[in-house]
Structure formats: C-alpha cells, structure tokens
Amino acid sequence: MIVKRFAQLVACLLALAGLLAGCRAPHREAAEQNVQLMSKDAQLARLQEQVGKLEDRIAELEAQVKTLQGLGEKRLSVVFHPHRIELGKMTSGFRGSDPSSDAGVRVFVRPVDEQGSTLKAAGDVRVELFDLANPADQQFLGACTYAADQMGKYWMSASFANQYAFECPWPAHPPVHSEVTVRVVFVDYLTGQTLTAQTVVKVKPPAAIGESGPAGSAPAQTHQP
C-alpha cells in the first residue's frame, strides 16, 4: 500500500515538473520579444530624431534659397567682386639655376573691382604661354594651373602693390624667341565669371635652343605647381 502511494506521488511530481517546464518556455519567449521590442523602439526614436534634424536643415536651406532668389542679380551690385583682371608691369622672365637665361615667366595678377580697387578674390587661374613668332602649330608653349584653394600662398601684400604672383616655368619645349605672349584666365568663385588678360613680355630663352631654333612640333605640356 505504501509503495503504491509513493509511486502515485512520484508520478504527480513528474507531471507537475513537466507542467512547470511548459509554462516557463512561453515566459522566456515573451521576455525575449519584449527586449526586441524595446530595442526597436530605441532605434525608431533615434531615426525620428535624425529625421527631425534633417527637416530643420532643409527648412534652413530653403530659407537661404528664398533669400537669395529675392535678392536676384542686385546682390552683385553691392558685393565687391572682380570685374576684370590686370597683369602687373613686373610680369617678366625669371632666372633659375642657369643665370644666363630665363627659366620661365613670373606673372603678377590683380583682380580689380568696378571702382578699380584690387581684390583678394578666390578663383582658379590658368597661365598660358605662346611664342607667336613660331609657326602656327608651334605657337602654344604650355600652361600652368593654380587651384582656388591654393591661392592664398601666391598673394603678395606690399606698399606699392597687392597682387598674386605666379611662376610658370618653361614646359618641355621652351620659347626660342625673345618675346612671349602671356594669357591669364581667371575663373571667379563668387560669380562664376571668366576673366582674361594678356600681355607680351621680354624673355631670354635658353641659349642652346635659341641658337638652333624650334626642334620639330612636339606637343606643349601643362604644368601644375
């Protein structure tokens, strides 16, 4: 009798353990789901915050565009900007390692506003060199380019002049005559306008080349300091 009751008690305990185990599994799943939901809620909150910031930035940019559209072209009439560029009188050849000849051309450039005042304006610059005494297919010697973000290091401030100074060395095919035509192209970053100026300078070309004349029609090169 006692053995029979003990067996029944064991059977009940086993049944109860199985029931409890079955109950714990759904509770674990529910807990895991809650953690996932909380993580997704946090992600959603961060995304909503980012969207809010982007919307504020868009509204700010739209207001700026509206203001600029309202100003129209008249804003350029009150903002100082270059109307032309001038090449300084000191533009000439410069000497390098060989003191008997020039190594290239030093070009002085002044962006000038409507009243004739010099401006330290930002822009891309291209210096083109020509030997117009050469045959037509050999007149272009080469060019040097200067990026707007590098313009600061070329600026010269002096009591007699404020201007940019660029040194453009001879390309692989130097001039063979004593006059070189210098053409400067300046693209103003404020207005997007392209301004040009040119002049003729006296130079002393390398003696060996100057005596023998141009050698063939090798293509000119572009030099970027």
JONORZI-V173381 format. One record per run of one state. SS is the DSSP state (A for helix, B for strand, O for the rest). FROM is the first residue (numbers start at 1). TO is the last residue. If there is no record, write none. Layout:
SS|FROM|TO / SS|FROM|TO
This chain:
O|1|1 / A|2|78 / O|79|83 / B|84|87 / O|88|91 / B|92|95 / O|96|101 / B|102|112 / O|113|117 / B|118|119 / O|120|122 / B|123|130 / O|131|135 / A|136|138 / O|139|139 / B|140|146 / O|147|147 / A|148|154 / B|155|157 / O|158|161 / B|162|169 / O|170|178 / B|179|188 / O|189|193 / B|194|202 / O|203|206 / A|207|212 / O|213|220 / B|221|224 / O|225|225
